[in-house]
Amino acid sequence: MNHAFLEGDREFGRFSIVVPSVRIVTTDDGHEYRIKLDRLGGLNLAMLLDPGETMPESEYRGVFSHMFETLGLPAERVDDYEFEYTPSNW
């Protein structure tokens, strides 16, 4: 991420920020959705449900598509990802 120092319209310096990873979290209808991006281009999508709870695939894909769109990422890419259910006892 590059930033410039400005005085009026005149640029007099620049600096860069390197972020090793970023996690974007939102909640929708009481469920938490996470997108994690790392500096190497890795992407991880996760959704948290209560133990034993299920949700239609179209619903969680819709939330992730909206998150992608809000971040300026191509929303249709969500259709390319496979989601796995990881049960929890907690």
C-alpha positions as a Python dict, from the first residue, in 0.01 Angstrom:
ca = {
    (1, 'M'): (0, 0, 0),
    (2, 'N'): (162, 328, -110),
    (3, 'H'): (87, 667, 42),
    (4, 'A'): (209, 1014, -44),
    (5, 'F'): (287, 1318, 165),
    (6, 'L'): (117, 1621, 12),
    (7, 'E'): (147, 1993, 70),
    (8, 'G'): (-145, 2138, -117),
    (9, 'D'): (-125, 1971, -458),
    (10, 'R'): (250, 1912, -436),
    (11, 'E'): (381, 1568, -344),
    (12, 'F'): (696, 1583, -132),
    (13, 'G'): (739, 1223, -18),
    (14, 'R'): (607, 866, -27),
    (15, 'F'): (596, 571, 205),
    (16, 'S'): (479, 210, 174),
    (17, 'I'): (307, -17, 421),
    (18, 'V'): (344, -393, 394),
    (19, 'V'): (75, -594, 570),
    (20, 'P'): (161, -965, 606),
    (21, 'S'): (-205, -1067, 629),
    (22, 'V'): (-547, -921, 681),
    (23, 'R'): (-864, -1073, 820),
    (24, 'I'): (-1202, -928, 730),
    (25, 'V'): (-1486, -1036, 959),
    (26, 'T'): (-1857, -969, 933),
    (27, 'T'): (-2168, -1111, 1093),
    (28, 'D'): (-2493, -1185, 919),
    (29, 'D'): (-2800, -1321, 1095),
    (30, 'G'): (-2587, -1414, 1398),
    (31, 'H'): (-2323, -1604, 1197),
    (32, 'E'): (-1961, -1495, 1166),
    (33, 'Y'): (-1794, -1491, 825),
    (34, 'R'): (-1417, -1449, 780),
    (35, 'I'): (-1197, -1378, 482),
    (36, 'K'): (-822, -1401, 542),
    (37, 'L'): (-577, -1277, 278),
    (38, 'D'): (-202, -1314, 311),
    (39, 'R'): (82, -1133, 140),
    (40, 'L'): (159, -1434, -80),
    (41, 'G'): (-191, -1433, -229),
    (42, 'G'): (-338, -1701, -5),
    (43, 'L'): (-709, -1677, 62),
    (44, 'N'): (-910, -1854, 331),
    (45, 'L'): (-1288, -1829, 369),
    (46, 'A'): (-1452, -1948, 691),
    (47, 'M'): (-1796, -1935, 846),
    (48, 'L'): (-1882, -2023, 1204),
    (49, 'L'): (-2203, -2208, 1292),
    (50, 'D'): (-2325, -2351, 1618),
    (51, 'P'): (-2260, -2726, 1660),
    (52, 'G'): (-2511, -2928, 1457),
    (53, 'E'): (-2642, -2620, 1276),
    (54, 'T'): (-2671, -2628, 898),
    (55, 'M'): (-2720, -2360, 635),
    (56, 'P'): (-2809, -2370, 266),
    (57, 'E'): (-2504, -2332, 43),
    (58, 'S'): (-2667, -2045, -148),
    (59, 'E'): (-2697, -1845, 175),
    (60, 'Y'): (-2331, -1855, 280),
    (61, 'R'): (-2207, -1816, -76),
    (62, 'G'): (-2430, -1509, -105),
    (63, 'V'): (-2273, -1349, 204),
    (64, 'F'): (-1919, -1422, 80),
    (65, 'S'): (-2008, -1286, -265),
    (66, 'H'): (-2130, -964, -104),
    (67, 'M'): (-1810, -941, 104),
    (68, 'F'): (-1598, -989, -211),
    (69, 'E'): (-1794, -720, -393),
    (70, 'T'): (-1753, -477, -102),
    (71, 'L'): (-1376, -540, -102),
    (72, 'G'): (-1351, -481, -477),
    (73, 'L'): (-1287, -849, -553),
    (74, 'P'): (-1477, -1033, -828),
    (75, 'A'): (-1784, -1175, -651),
    (76, 'E'): (-1823, -1454, -907),
    (77, 'R'): (-1495, -1607, -783),
    (78, 'V'): (-1677, -1732, -470),
    (79, 'D'): (-1837, -1995, -696),
    (80, 'D'): (-1488, -2140, -760),
    (81, 'Y'): (-1428, -2229, -393),
    (82, 'E'): (-1519, -2555, -224),
    (83, 'F'): (-1635, -2535, 136),
    (84, 'E'): (-1579, -2810, 392),
    (85, 'Y'): (-1781, -2872, 703),
    (86, 'T'): (-1566, -2914, 1014),
    (87, 'P'): (-1779, -3035, 1306),
    (88, 'S'): (-1710, -2912, 1654),
    (89, 'N'): (-1814, -3040, 1994),
    (90, 'W'): (-1791, -2695, 2149),
}
